[in-house]
Amino acid sequence: MATMVRRMTLFLPILVAMALACRAERVCDVCGRDECAGLAFRIEYADGGAQETCCPRCGSHALAEARGRVAARLLARDFATGKPVDARSALYVEGSEVEHCRVMNEQRNQELHYDRCLPSLIAFASEEQALSFVREHGGRLRTFEDLKFGQAPDVSATR
């Protein structure tokens, strides 16, 4: 019981901060939702351009749709700290019960039949924190290569 309370106290402030951070001034270039500062994904292209998305899932969609542009740098936000992390070295939790974009969507009373942000994809710099998150919220630990970032998504695999 004490371990569960300790885990909840670790992630509860993060979830509250994430909810507040989703009231951002920026809008995701892919799905059009408000960008969650704590989950944002940034693509910096070799031609000097940049693209920001609300989450790593939308970042992967953006890379798939980049039409030959070369990504020079990819940055994800570490869910545990909110700090930028090299997206290629981050670990990701896919399909947890934490569906940040879905909650935002329901608050706006929009109806979607296909949600580009699902299944959720949350980045971590630390394997220990990612595994702790999986134990608490479910999901599957994945790597950048394992996720095949930038490839066209399999729409049939989404909920």
C-alpha positions as CSV (number, residue, x, y, z in Angstrom):
1,M,0.0,0.0,0.0
2,A,2.8,2.4,0.9
3,T,4.5,1.7,-2.5
4,M,1.2,2.5,-4.3
5,V,0.8,5.8,-2.4
6,R,4.4,6.7,-3.2
7,R,3.9,6.0,-6.9
8,M,0.7,8.1,-6.9
9,T,2.4,11.0,-5.2
10,L,5.2,10.7,-7.8
11,F,2.8,10.9,-10.8
12,L,-0.2,12.8,-9.5
13,P,1.6,16.2,-9.7
14,I,2.8,15.3,-13.1
15,L,-0.7,14.6,-14.3
16,V,-2.0,17.8,-12.8
17,A,0.8,19.8,-14.4
18,M,0.2,18.1,-17.7
19,A,-3.5,19.0,-17.6
20,L,-2.6,22.6,-16.9
21,A,0.1,22.7,-19.6
22,C,-2.4,21.6,-22.2
23,R,-3.9,25.0,-22.2
24,A,-1.1,26.1,-24.4
25,E,-0.9,28.9,-27.0
26,R,0.4,26.5,-29.6
27,V,-1.7,24.2,-31.6
28,C,-0.5,20.8,-32.9
29,D,0.6,20.9,-36.5
30,V,-0.9,17.4,-37.0
31,C,-4.2,17.0,-35.1
32,G,-5.1,20.6,-34.4
33,R,-5.4,20.2,-30.6
34,D,-3.7,22.5,-28.1
35,E,-0.1,21.5,-27.6
36,C,0.6,19.9,-24.2
37,A,3.9,21.5,-23.2
38,G,4.8,18.4,-21.1
39,L,4.3,16.0,-24.0
40,A,5.3,18.1,-26.9
41,F,7.4,16.7,-29.7
42,R,9.7,18.9,-31.9
43,I,11.1,18.2,-35.3
44,E,14.0,20.4,-36.5
45,Y,14.6,19.9,-40.2
46,A,17.9,20.2,-42.0
47,D,16.5,23.0,-44.2
48,G,16.0,25.2,-41.0
49,G,12.3,24.6,-40.6
50,A,10.7,23.2,-37.5
51,Q,7.4,21.5,-36.6
52,E,5.8,21.1,-33.2
53,T,3.2,18.5,-32.3
54,C,1.2,17.8,-29.1
55,C,2.7,14.4,-28.5
56,P,5.2,11.8,-29.9
57,R,2.4,10.0,-31.7
58,C,1.6,13.1,-33.8
59,G,5.4,13.6,-34.2
60,S,5.6,10.3,-35.8
61,H,2.7,11.2,-38.2
62,A,4.4,14.5,-39.0
63,L,7.7,12.6,-39.9
64,A,5.7,10.2,-42.1
65,E,4.1,13.2,-43.9
66,A,7.4,15.2,-44.2
67,R,7.6,14.5,-48.0
68,G,11.4,14.1,-48.3
69,R,12.4,16.7,-45.7
70,V,15.3,15.5,-43.6
71,A,14.9,15.7,-39.8
72,A,18.1,17.0,-38.3
73,R,17.0,16.8,-34.7
74,L,14.1,15.2,-32.9
75,L,13.1,16.3,-29.3
76,A,10.5,14.7,-27.1
77,R,9.5,15.8,-23.6
78,D,10.3,13.5,-20.7
79,F,7.0,12.9,-19.0
80,A,8.6,12.6,-15.6
81,T,10.5,15.9,-15.7
82,G,9.1,17.9,-18.6
83,K,12.6,18.5,-20.0
84,P,13.5,17.9,-23.6
85,V,15.2,14.6,-24.5
86,D,16.6,13.3,-27.7
87,A,13.7,11.4,-29.2
88,R,15.9,8.7,-30.7
89,S,17.3,7.8,-27.2
90,A,14.0,8.2,-25.3
91,L,11.9,5.2,-24.1
92,Y,8.2,5.3,-24.8
93,V,5.2,3.9,-23.1
94,E,2.5,3.0,-25.7
95,G,-1.1,2.4,-25.0
96,S,-1.3,3.3,-21.3
97,E,-4.5,4.3,-19.6
98,V,-3.3,7.9,-19.7
99,E,-4.8,9.3,-22.9
100,H,-4.0,13.0,-22.6
101,C,-5.4,14.0,-26.0
102,R,-8.6,12.0,-25.6
103,V,-9.4,13.7,-22.4
104,M,-8.9,17.1,-24.0
105,N,-11.1,16.1,-26.9
106,E,-13.9,14.9,-24.7
107,Q,-13.8,18.2,-22.8
108,R,-14.5,20.0,-26.1
109,N,-17.3,17.6,-27.0
110,Q,-15.8,16.8,-30.4
111,E,-16.6,13.4,-32.0
112,L,-13.8,11.6,-33.7
113,H,-13.9,8.2,-35.4
114,Y,-10.2,7.9,-35.7
115,D,-7.9,9.7,-33.3
116,R,-4.4,10.4,-34.5
117,C,-3.1,10.6,-30.9
118,L,-4.1,7.1,-30.0
119,P,-2.8,4.8,-28.8
120,S,-1.1,7.1,-26.4
121,L,2.7,7.4,-26.7
122,I,4.5,9.0,-23.7
123,A,8.3,9.6,-23.7
124,F,10.7,9.0,-20.8
125,A,14.4,9.6,-20.4
126,S,14.7,7.1,-17.6
127,E,14.0,3.4,-18.0
128,E,13.2,3.2,-14.3
129,Q,10.6,5.9,-14.5
130,A,9.1,4.4,-17.6
131,L,8.8,1.0,-16.0
132,S,7.3,2.5,-12.9
133,F,4.7,4.3,-15.1
134,V,3.9,1.0,-16.9
135,R,3.3,-0.8,-13.6
136,E,1.0,2.0,-12.5
137,H,-0.8,2.9,-15.7
138,G,-0.3,-0.1,-18.1
139,G,1.0,0.1,-21.6
140,R,4.1,-1.3,-23.3
141,L,7.7,-0.1,-23.1
142,R,9.0,0.7,-26.6
143,T,12.0,2.2,-28.3
144,F,12.3,4.8,-31.1
145,E,13.4,2.1,-33.6
146,D,10.8,-0.4,-32.3
147,L,8.0,2.1,-33.0
148,K,9.2,2.7,-36.6
149,F,8.9,6.5,-36.1
150,G,8.0,8.3,-39.3
151,Q,6.4,5.4,-41.1
152,A,2.8,5.7,-42.2
153,P,0.6,4.4,-39.3
154,D,-1.5,1.3,-39.5
155,V,-5.0,2.8,-39.0
156,S,-6.5,-0.7,-38.4
157,A,-4.5,-1.1,-35.2
158,T,-6.0,2.0,-33.5
159,R,-9.1,1.8,-31.3
